[in-house]
Amino acid sequence: MNNNVIFTRADKGNIIMALDDKMYVSKVTEMLQDTETYEVIKRDLTKGVVTSLRGILVKWRDADYISNSK
């Protein structure tokens, strides 16, 4: 097994790509440095998203759209 290969989906289509890990990290780093597209956030927004999602799920459960079964 080659640990220097990353498998990922292509942007378009149903294609899996095999990429050199160093090239992949380099390309992602380059993309994230584009300040026209991405912005650094000051705090972690995960808690708010989770709270919001839980609220939606409770409403759906109460309306019998979903059940508690696992």
PDB file of N, CA, C and O in Angstrom, chain B, residues numbered from 101:
ATOM      1  N   MET B 101       0.844  -1.184   0.000  1.00  0.00           N
ATOM      2  CA  MET B 101       0.000   0.000   0.000  1.00  0.00           C
ATOM      3  C   MET B 101       0.883   1.239   0.000  1.00  0.00           C
ATOM      4  O   MET B 101       1.885   1.303   0.713  1.00  0.00           O
ATOM      5  N   ASN B 102       0.502   2.214  -0.801  1.00  0.00           N
ATOM      6  CA  ASN B 102       1.252   3.461  -0.907  1.00  0.00           C
ATOM      7  C   ASN B 102       0.573   4.513  -0.034  1.00  0.00           C
ATOM      8  O   ASN B 102      -0.551   4.922  -0.325  1.00  0.00           O
ATOM      9  N   ASN B 103       1.234   4.952   1.020  1.00  0.00           N
ATOM     10  CA  ASN B 103       0.667   5.939   1.944  1.00  0.00           C
ATOM     11  C   ASN B 103       0.769   7.364   1.423  1.00  0.00           C
ATOM     12  O   ASN B 103       0.307   8.294   2.084  1.00  0.00           O
ATOM     13  N   ASN B 104       1.361   7.552   0.256  1.00  0.00           N
ATOM     14  CA  ASN B 104       1.518   8.892  -0.311  1.00  0.00           C
ATOM     15  C   ASN B 104       0.450   9.209  -1.345  1.00  0.00           C
ATOM     16  O   ASN B 104       0.602  10.147  -2.127  1.00  0.00           O
ATOM     17  N   VAL B 105      -0.632   8.432  -1.353  1.00  0.00           N
ATOM     18  CA  VAL B 105      -1.699   8.628  -2.322  1.00  0.00           C
ATOM     19  C   VAL B 105      -2.999   8.928  -1.575  1.00  0.00           C
ATOM     20  O   VAL B 105      -3.329   8.278  -0.583  1.00  0.00           O
ATOM     21  N   ILE B 106      -3.723   9.920  -2.071  1.00  0.00           N
ATOM     22  CA  ILE B 106      -5.030  10.272  -1.517  1.00  0.00           C
ATOM     23  C   ILE B 106      -6.067   9.975  -2.591  1.00  0.00           C
ATOM     24  O   ILE B 106      -5.893  10.346  -3.752  1.00  0.00           O
ATOM     25  N   PHE B 107      -7.149   9.303  -2.198  1.00  0.00           N
ATOM     26  CA  PHE B 107      -8.258   9.042  -3.102  1.00  0.00           C
ATOM     27  C   PHE B 107      -9.381   9.996  -2.757  1.00  0.00           C
ATOM     28  O   PHE B 107      -9.782  10.096  -1.597  1.00  0.00           O
ATOM     29  N   THR B 108      -9.891  10.697  -3.756  1.00  0.00           N
ATOM     30  CA  THR B 108     -10.945  11.682  -3.542  1.00  0.00           C
ATOM     31  C   THR B 108     -11.861  11.745  -4.755  1.00  0.00           C
ATOM     32  O   THR B 108     -11.488  11.318  -5.847  1.00  0.00           O
ATOM     33  N   ARG B 109     -13.044  12.272  -4.559  1.00  0.00           N
ATOM     34  CA  ARG B 109     -13.970  12.447  -5.684  1.00  0.00           C
ATOM     35  C   ARG B 109     -13.568  13.675  -6.491  1.00  0.00           C
ATOM     36  O   ARG B 109     -13.079  14.665  -5.947  1.00  0.00           O
ATOM     37  N   ALA B 110     -13.782  13.590  -7.774  1.00  0.00           N
ATOM     38  CA  ALA B 110     -13.548  14.737  -8.650  1.00  0.00           C
ATOM     39  C   ALA B 110     -14.652  15.764  -8.411  1.00  0.00           C
ATOM     40  O   ALA B 110     -15.714  15.426  -7.889  1.00  0.00           O
ATOM     41  N   ASP B 111     -14.403  17.012  -8.791  1.00  0.00           N
ATOM     42  CA  ASP B 111     -15.391  18.074  -8.608  1.00  0.00           C
ATOM     43  C   ASP B 111     -16.681  17.789  -9.365  1.00  0.00           C
ATOM     44  O   ASP B 111     -17.773  18.076  -8.875  1.00  0.00           O
ATOM     45  N   LYS B 112     -16.551  17.231 -10.545  1.00  0.00           N
ATOM     46  CA  LYS B 112     -17.723  16.971 -11.380  1.00  0.00           C
ATOM     47  C   LYS B 112     -17.734  15.508 -11.795  1.00  0.00           C
ATOM     48  O   LYS B 112     -16.689  14.892 -12.007  1.00  0.00           O
ATOM     49  N   GLY B 113     -18.920  14.980 -11.903  1.00  0.00           N
ATOM     50  CA  GLY B 113     -19.050  13.601 -12.344  1.00  0.00           C
ATOM     51  C   GLY B 113     -18.872  12.634 -11.190  1.00  0.00           C
ATOM     52  O   GLY B 113     -18.613  13.041 -10.057  1.00  0.00           O
ATOM     53  N   ASN B 114     -19.008  11.382 -11.478  1.00  0.00           N
ATOM     54  CA  ASN B 114     -18.901  10.332 -10.470  1.00  0.00           C
ATOM     55  C   ASN B 114     -17.560   9.628 -10.640  1.00  0.00           C
ATOM     56  O   ASN B 114     -17.507   8.442 -10.965  1.00  0.00           O
ATOM     57  N   ILE B 115     -16.486  10.367 -10.418  1.00  0.00           N
ATOM     58  CA  ILE B 115     -15.142   9.864 -10.671  1.00  0.00           C
ATOM     59  C   ILE B 115     -14.319   9.931  -9.387  1.00  0.00           C
ATOM     60  O   ILE B 115     -14.376  10.921  -8.658  1.00  0.00           O
ATOM     61  N   ILE B 116     -13.561   8.884  -9.117  1.00  0.00           N
ATOM     62  CA  ILE B 116     -12.619   8.867  -7.997  1.00  0.00           C
ATOM     63  C   ILE B 116     -11.227   9.105  -8.572  1.00  0.00           C
ATOM     64  O   ILE B 116     -10.832   8.489  -9.561  1.00  0.00           O
ATOM     65  N   MET B 117     -10.497  10.007  -7.933  1.00  0.00           N
ATOM     66  CA  MET B 117      -9.154  10.332  -8.400  1.00  0.00           C
ATOM     67  C   MET B 117      -8.116   9.888  -7.376  1.00  0.00           C
ATOM     68  O   MET B 117      -8.364   9.940  -6.171  1.00  0.00           O
ATOM     69  N   ALA B 118      -6.963   9.455  -7.852  1.00  0.00           N
ATOM     70  CA  ALA B 118      -5.830   9.143  -6.997  1.00  0.00           C
ATOM     71  C   ALA B 118      -4.805  10.257  -7.188  1.00  0.00           C
ATOM     72  O   ALA B 118      -4.352  10.513  -8.304  1.00  0.00           O
ATOM     73  N   LEU B 119      -4.441  10.923  -6.076  1.00  0.00           N
ATOM     74  CA  LEU B 119      -3.532  12.060  -6.152  1.00  0.00           C
ATOM     75  C   LEU B 119      -2.363  11.879  -5.200  1.00  0.00           C
ATOM     76  O   LEU B 119      -2.501  11.273  -4.138  1.00  0.00           O
ATOM     77  N   ASP B 120      -1.234  12.398  -5.581  1.00  0.00           N
ATOM     78  CA  ASP B 120      -0.083  12.451  -4.689  1.00  0.00           C
ATOM     79  C   ASP B 120      -0.449  13.343  -3.510  1.00  0.00           C
ATOM     80  O   ASP B 120      -0.945  14.452  -3.705  1.00  0.00           O
ATOM     81  N   ASP B 121      -0.210  12.868  -2.286  1.00  0.00           N
ATOM     82  CA  ASP B 121      -0.654  13.623  -1.109  1.00  0.00           C
ATOM     83  C   ASP B 121      -0.027  15.003  -1.023  1.00  0.00           C
ATOM     84  O   ASP B 121      -0.700  15.950  -0.615  1.00  0.00           O
ATOM     85  N   LYS B 122       1.222  15.149  -1.388  1.00  0.00           N
ATOM     86  CA  LYS B 122       1.881  16.464  -1.319  1.00  0.00           C
ATOM     87  C   LYS B 122       1.263  17.429  -2.325  1.00  0.00           C
ATOM     88  O   LYS B 122       1.080  18.609  -2.026  1.00  0.00           O
ATOM     89  N   MET B 123       0.943  16.930  -3.515  1.00  0.00           N
ATOM     90  CA  MET B 123       0.311  17.770  -4.535  1.00  0.00           C
ATOM     91  C   MET B 123      -1.088  18.187  -4.065  1.00  0.00           C
ATOM     92  O   MET B 123      -1.490  19.338  -4.241  1.00  0.00           O
ATOM     93  N   TYR B 124      -1.823  17.247  -3.468  1.00  0.00           N
ATOM     94  CA  TYR B 124      -3.172  17.537  -2.979  1.00  0.00           C
ATOM     95  C   TYR B 124      -3.131  18.629  -1.912  1.00  0.00           C
ATOM     96  O   TYR B 124      -3.881  19.601  -1.993  1.00  0.00           O
ATOM     97  N   VAL B 125      -2.270  18.479  -0.924  1.00  0.00           N
ATOM     98  CA  VAL B 125      -2.159  19.472   0.156  1.00  0.00           C
ATOM     99  C   VAL B 125      -1.740  20.822  -0.420  1.00  0.00           C
ATOM    100  O   VAL B 125      -2.246  21.859   0.008  1.00  0.00           O
ATOM    101  N   SER B 126      -0.834  20.819  -1.369  1.00  0.00           N
ATOM    102  CA  SER B 126      -0.379  22.057  -1.997  1.00  0.00           C
ATOM    103  C   SER B 126      -1.531  22.771  -2.714  1.00  0.00           C
ATOM    104  O   SER B 126      -1.687  23.985  -2.580  1.00  0.00           O
ATOM    105  N   LYS B 127      -2.327  22.027  -3.467  1.00  0.00           N
ATOM    106  CA  LYS B 127      -3.450  22.614  -4.209  1.00  0.00           C
ATOM    107  C   LYS B 127      -4.526  23.141  -3.259  1.00  0.00           C
ATOM    108  O   LYS B 127      -5.062  24.229  -3.473  1.00  0.00           O
ATOM    109  N   VAL B 128      -4.847  22.376  -2.207  1.00  0.00           N
ATOM    110  CA  VAL B 128      -5.861  22.816  -1.244  1.00  0.00           C
ATOM    111  C   VAL B 128      -5.382  24.073  -0.522  1.00  0.00           C
ATOM    112  O   VAL B 128      -6.156  25.013  -0.340  1.00  0.00           O
ATOM    113  N   THR B 129      -4.131  24.100  -0.113  1.00  0.00           N
ATOM    114  CA  THR B 129      -3.567  25.267   0.556  1.00  0.00           C
ATOM    115  C   THR B 129      -3.643  26.491  -0.355  1.00  0.00           C
ATOM    116  O   THR B 129      -3.996  27.584   0.086  1.00  0.00           O
ATOM    117  N   GLU B 130      -3.313  26.296  -1.614  1.00  0.00           N
ATOM    118  CA  GLU B 130      -3.374  27.388  -2.590  1.00  0.00           C
ATOM    119  C   GLU B 130      -4.814  27.904  -2.727  1.00  0.00           C
ATOM    120  O   GLU B 130      -5.041  29.113  -2.764  1.00  0.00           O
ATOM    121  N   MET B 131      -5.773  26.992  -2.801  1.00  0.00           N
ATOM    122  CA  MET B 131      -7.172  27.400  -2.929  1.00  0.00           C
ATOM    123  C   MET B 131      -7.637  28.169  -1.696  1.00  0.00           C
ATOM    124  O   MET B 131      -8.316  29.188  -1.828  1.00  0.00           O
ATOM    125  N   LEU B 132      -7.282  27.698  -0.502  1.00  0.00           N
ATOM    126  CA  LEU B 132      -7.744  28.328   0.731  1.00  0.00           C
ATOM    127  C   LEU B 132      -7.129  29.709   0.950  1.00  0.00           C
ATOM    128  O   LEU B 132      -7.669  30.509   1.714  1.00  0.00           O
ATOM    129  N   GLN B 133      -6.027  29.992   0.302  1.00  0.00           N
ATOM    130  CA  GLN B 133      -5.392  31.302   0.431  1.00  0.00           C
ATOM    131  C   GLN B 133      -6.059  32.359  -0.453  1.00  0.00           C
ATOM    132  O   GLN B 133      -5.694  33.533  -0.395  1.00  0.00           O
ATOM    133  N   ASP B 134      -7.031  31.951  -1.266  1.00  0.00           N
ATOM    134  CA  ASP B 134      -7.754  32.874  -2.129  1.00  0.00           C
ATOM    135  C   ASP B 134      -8.761  33.661  -1.290  1.00  0.00           C
ATOM    136  O   ASP B 134      -9.840  33.158  -0.980  1.00  0.00           O
ATOM    137  N   THR B 135      -8.410  34.890  -0.923  1.00  0.00           N
ATOM    138  CA  THR B 135      -9.257  35.697  -0.047  1.00  0.00           C
ATOM    139  C   THR B 135     -10.497  36.242  -0.761  1.00  0.00           C
ATOM    140  O   THR B 135     -11.389  36.790  -0.112  1.00  0.00           O
ATOM    141  N   GLU B 136     -10.563  36.099  -2.077  1.00  0.00           N
ATOM    142  CA  GLU B 136     -11.767  36.492  -2.816  1.00  0.00           C
ATOM    143  C   GLU B 136     -12.862  35.441  -2.646  1.00  0.00           C
ATOM    144  O   GLU B 136     -14.049  35.744  -2.772  1.00  0.00           O
ATOM    145  N   THR B 137     -12.455  34.207  -2.360  1.00  0.00           N
ATOM    146  CA  THR B 137     -13.409  33.101  -2.244  1.00  0.00           C
ATOM    147  C   THR B 137     -13.648  32.700  -0.796  1.00  0.00           C
ATOM    148  O   THR B 137     -14.786  32.432  -0.410  1.00  0.00           O
ATOM    149  N   TYR B 138     -12.597  32.654   0.008  1.00  0.00           N
ATOM    150  CA  TYR B 138     -12.685  32.175   1.388  1.00  0.00           C
ATOM    151  C   TYR B 138     -12.366  33.289   2.367  1.00  0.00           C
ATOM    152  O   TYR B 138     -11.648  34.235   2.045  1.00  0.00           O
ATOM    153  N   GLU B 139     -12.913  33.159   3.572  1.00  0.00           N
ATOM    154  CA  GLU B 139     -12.697  34.156   4.617  1.00  0.00           C
ATOM    155  C   GLU B 139     -12.407  33.427   5.926  1.00  0.00           C
ATOM    156  O   GLU B 139     -13.066  32.438   6.248  1.00  0.00           O
ATOM    157  N   VAL B 140     -11.439  33.905   6.667  1.00  0.00           N
ATOM    158  CA  VAL B 140     -11.110  33.322   7.969  1.00  0.00           C
ATOM    159  C   VAL B 140     -12.198  33.737   8.951  1.00  0.00           C
ATOM    160  O   VAL B 140     -12.544  34.915   9.044  1.00  0.00           O
ATOM    161  N   ILE B 141     -12.737  32.760   9.687  1.00  0.00           N
ATOM    162  CA  ILE B 141     -13.750  33.078  10.684  1.00  0.00           C
ATOM    163  C   ILE B 141     -13.094  33.154  12.059  1.00  0.00           C
ATOM    164  O   ILE B 141     -12.112  32.465  12.335  1.00  0.00           O
ATOM    165  N   LYS B 142     -13.650  33.993  12.903  1.00  0.00           N
ATOM    166  CA  LYS B 142     -13.044  34.257  14.206  1.00  0.00           C
ATOM    167  C   LYS B 142     -13.357  33.183  15.241  1.00  0.00           C
ATOM    168  O   LYS B 142     -12.605  33.006  16.200  1.00  0.00           O
ATOM    169  N   ARG B 143     -14.487  32.449  15.049  1.00  0.00           N
ATOM    170  CA  ARG B 143     -14.852  31.447  16.045  1.00  0.00           C
ATOM    171  C   ARG B 143     -15.450  30.229  15.356  1.00  0.00           C
ATOM    172  O   ARG B 143     -15.824  30.285  14.185  1.00  0.00           O
ATOM    173  N   ASP B 144     -15.534  29.137  16.088  1.00  0.00           N
ATOM    174  CA  ASP B 144     -16.081  27.890  15.575  1.00  0.00           C
ATOM    175  C   ASP B 144     -17.606  27.986  15.562  1.00  0.00           C
ATOM    176  O   ASP B 144     -18.221  28.203  16.606  1.00  0.00           O
ATOM    177  N   LEU B 145     -18.211  27.828  14.406  1.00  0.00           N
ATOM    178  CA  LEU B 145     -19.655  27.956  14.256  1.00  0.00           C
ATOM    179  C   LEU B 145     -20.381  26.616  14.394  1.00  0.00           C
ATOM    180  O   LEU B 145     -21.602  26.557  14.245  1.00  0.00           O
ATOM    181  N   THR B 146     -19.650  25.557  14.672  1.00  0.00           N
ATOM    182  CA  THR B 146     -20.222  24.215  14.718  1.00  0.00           C
ATOM    183  C   THR B 146     -21.340  24.092  15.743  1.00  0.00           C
ATOM    184  O   THR B 146     -22.378  23.502  15.444  1.00  0.00           O
ATOM    185  N   LYS B 147     -21.155  24.633  16.939  1.00  0.00           N
ATOM    186  CA  LYS B 147     -22.150  24.493  17.999  1.00  0.00           C
ATOM    187  C   LYS B 147     -23.499  25.076  17.567  1.00  0.00           C
ATOM    188  O   LYS B 147     -24.541  24.475  17.826  1.00  0.00           O
ATOM    189  N   GLY B 148     -23.487  26.225  16.921  1.00  0.00           N
ATOM    190  CA  GLY B 148     -24.719  26.844  16.451  1.00  0.00           C
ATOM    191  C   GLY B 148     -25.410  26.005  15.389  1.00  0.00           C
ATOM    192  O   GLY B 148     -26.636  25.889  15.384  1.00  0.00           O
ATOM    193  N   VAL B 149     -24.634  25.426  14.496  1.00  0.00           N
ATOM    194  CA  VAL B 149     -25.201  24.586  13.443  1.00  0.00           C
ATOM    195  C   VAL B 149     -25.828  23.336  14.059  1.00  0.00           C
ATOM    196  O   VAL B 149     -26.926  22.938  13.670  1.00  0.00           O
ATOM    197  N   VAL B 150     -25.137  22.717  15.017  1.00  0.00           N
ATOM    198  CA  VAL B 150     -25.660  21.516  15.681  1.00  0.00           C
ATOM    199  C   VAL B 150     -26.946  21.846  16.436  1.00  0.00           C
ATOM    200  O   VAL B 150     -27.915  21.090  16.362  1.00  0.00           O
ATOM    201  N   THR B 151     -26.968  22.954  17.155  1.00  0.00           N
ATOM    202  CA  THR B 151     -28.160  23.367  17.898  1.00  0.00           C
ATOM    203  C   THR B 151     -29.336  23.593  16.945  1.00  0.00           C
ATOM    204  O   THR B 151     -30.459  23.171  17.223  1.00  0.00           O
ATOM    205  N   SER B 152     -29.073  24.250  15.840  1.00  0.00           N
ATOM    206  CA  SER B 152     -30.103  24.510  14.841  1.00  0.00           C
ATOM    207  C   SER B 152     -30.643  23.203  14.258  1.00  0.00           C
ATOM    208  O   SER B 152     -31.854  23.030  14.119  1.00  0.00           O
ATOM    209  N   LEU B 153     -29.746  22.300  13.923  1.00  0.00           N
ATOM    210  CA  LEU B 153     -30.149  21.007  13.359  1.00  0.00           C
ATOM    211  C   LEU B 153     -30.980  20.212  14.355  1.00  0.00           C
ATOM    212  O   LEU B 153     -31.982  19.604  13.977  1.00  0.00           O
ATOM    213  N   ARG B 154     -30.580  20.209  15.614  1.00  0.00           N
ATOM    214  CA  ARG B 154     -31.356  19.498  16.637  1.00  0.00           C
ATOM    215  C   ARG B 154     -32.767  20.081  16.736  1.00  0.00           C
ATOM    216  O   ARG B 154     -33.738  19.336  16.862  1.00  0.00           O
ATOM    217  N   GLY B 155     -32.879  21.384  16.681  1.00  0.00           N
ATOM    218  CA  GLY B 155     -34.192  22.027  16.723  1.00  0.00           C
ATOM    219  C   GLY B 155     -35.077  21.592  15.564  1.00  0.00           C
ATOM    220  O   GLY B 155     -36.261  21.313  15.749  1.00  0.00           O
ATOM    221  N   ILE B 156     -34.500  21.534  14.376  1.00  0.00           N
ATOM    222  CA  ILE B 156     -35.246  21.087  13.198  1.00  0.00           C
ATOM    223  C   ILE B 156     -35.686  19.634  13.369  1.00  0.00           C
ATOM    224  O   ILE B 156     -36.831  19.290  13.074  1.00  0.00           O
ATOM    225  N   LEU B 157     -34.774  18.783  13.849  1.00  0.00           N
ATOM    226  CA  LEU B 157     -35.103  17.368  14.028  1.00  0.00           C
ATOM    227  C   LEU B 157     -36.207  17.168  15.065  1.00  0.00           C
ATOM    228  O   LEU B 157     -37.069  16.307  14.887  1.00  0.00           O
ATOM    229  N   VAL B 158     -36.194  17.948  16.140  1.00  0.00           N
ATOM    230  CA  VAL B 158     -37.245  17.859  17.154  1.00  0.00           C
ATOM    231  C   VAL B 158     -38.591  18.244  16.536  1.00  0.00           C
ATOM    232  O   VAL B 158     -39.593  17.566  16.760  1.00  0.00           O
ATOM    233  N   LYS B 159     -38.616  19.331  15.759  1.00  0.00           N
ATOM    234  CA  LYS B 159     -39.860  19.749  15.098  1.00  0.00           C
ATOM    235  C   LYS B 159     -40.363  18.670  14.148  1.00  0.00           C
ATOM    236  O   LYS B 159     -41.561  18.391  14.103  1.00  0.00           O
ATOM    237  N   TRP B 160     -39.454  18.061  13.389  1.00  0.00           N
ATOM    238  CA  TRP B 160     -39.848  16.998  12.462  1.00  0.00           C
ATOM    239  C   TRP B 160     -40.385  15.785  13.211  1.00  0.00           C
ATOM    240  O   TRP B 160     -41.358  15.160  12.789  1.00  0.00           O
ATOM    241  N   ARG B 161     -39.737  15.458  14.334  1.00  0.00           N
ATOM    242  CA  ARG B 161     -40.204  14.328  15.140  1.00  0.00           C
ATOM    243  C   ARG B 161     -41.589  14.623  15.702  1.00  0.00           C
ATOM    244  O   ARG B 161     -42.478  13.772  15.655  1.00  0.00           O
ATOM    245  N   ASP B 162     -41.767  15.817  16.229  1.00  0.00           N
ATOM    246  CA  ASP B 162     -43.052  16.202  16.802  1.00  0.00           C
ATOM    247  C   ASP B 162     -44.161  16.238  15.746  1.00  0.00           C
ATOM    248  O   ASP B 162     -45.329  16.022  16.068  1.00  0.00           O
ATOM    249  N   ALA B 163     -43.802  16.507  14.502  1.00  0.00           N
ATOM    250  CA  ALA B 163     -44.787  16.535  13.408  1.00  0.00           C
ATOM    251  C   ALA B 163     -44.936  15.152  12.767  1.00  0.00           C
ATOM    252  O   ALA B 163     -45.645  15.003  11.772  1.00  0.00           O
ATOM    253  N   ASP B 164     -44.275  14.150  13.332  1.00  0.00           N
ATOM    254  CA  ASP B 164     -44.301  12.768  12.821  1.00  0.00           C
ATOM    255  C   ASP B 164     -43.733  12.617  11.413  1.00  0.00           C
ATOM    256  O   ASP B 164     -44.115  11.708  10.676  1.00  0.00           O
ATOM    257  N   TYR B 165     -42.814  13.516  11.041  1.00  0.00           N
ATOM    258  CA  TYR B 165     -42.102  13.340   9.775  1.00  0.00           C
ATOM    259  C   TYR B 165     -41.021  12.279   9.931  1.00  0.00           C
ATOM    260  O   TYR B 165     -40.712  11.553   8.986  1.00  0.00           O
ATOM    261  N   ILE B 166     -40.451  12.193  11.125  1.00  0.00           N
ATOM    262  CA  ILE B 166     -39.420  11.202  11.445  1.00  0.00           C
ATOM    263  C   ILE B 166     -39.753  10.585  12.790  1.00  0.00           C
ATOM    264  O   ILE B 166     -40.594  11.096  13.528  1.00  0.00           O
ATOM    265  N   SER B 167     -39.087   9.483  13.102  1.00  0.00           N
ATOM    266  CA  SER B 167     -39.321   8.832  14.399  1.00  0.00           C
ATOM    267  C   SER B 167     -38.027   8.774  15.193  1.00  0.00           C
ATOM    268  O   SER B 167     -36.958   9.105  14.681  1.00  0.00           O
ATOM    269  N   ASN B 168     -38.130   8.352  16.448  1.00  0.00           N
ATOM    270  CA  ASN B 168     -36.950   8.221  17.305  1.00  0.00           C
ATOM    271  C   ASN B 168     -36.174   6.949  17.034  1.00  0.00           C
ATOM    272  O   ASN B 168     -35.082   6.784  17.580  1.00  0.00           O
ATOM    273  N   SER B 169     -36.686   6.041  16.216  1.00  0.00           N
ATOM    274  CA  SER B 169     -36.017   4.760  16.006  1.00  0.00           C
ATOM    275  C   SER B 169     -34.650   4.978  15.374  1.00  0.00           C
ATOM    276  O   SER B 169     -34.431   5.916  14.608  1.00  0.00           O
ATOM    277  N   LYS B 170     -33.750   4.082  15.722  1.00  0.00           N
ATOM    278  CA  LYS B 170     -32.376   4.207  15.217  1.00  0.00           C
ATOM    279  C   LYS B 170     -32.137   3.327  14.033  1.00  0.00           C
ATOM    280  O   LYS B 170     -31.034   3.312  13.487  1.00  0.00           O
TER     281      LYS B 170
END
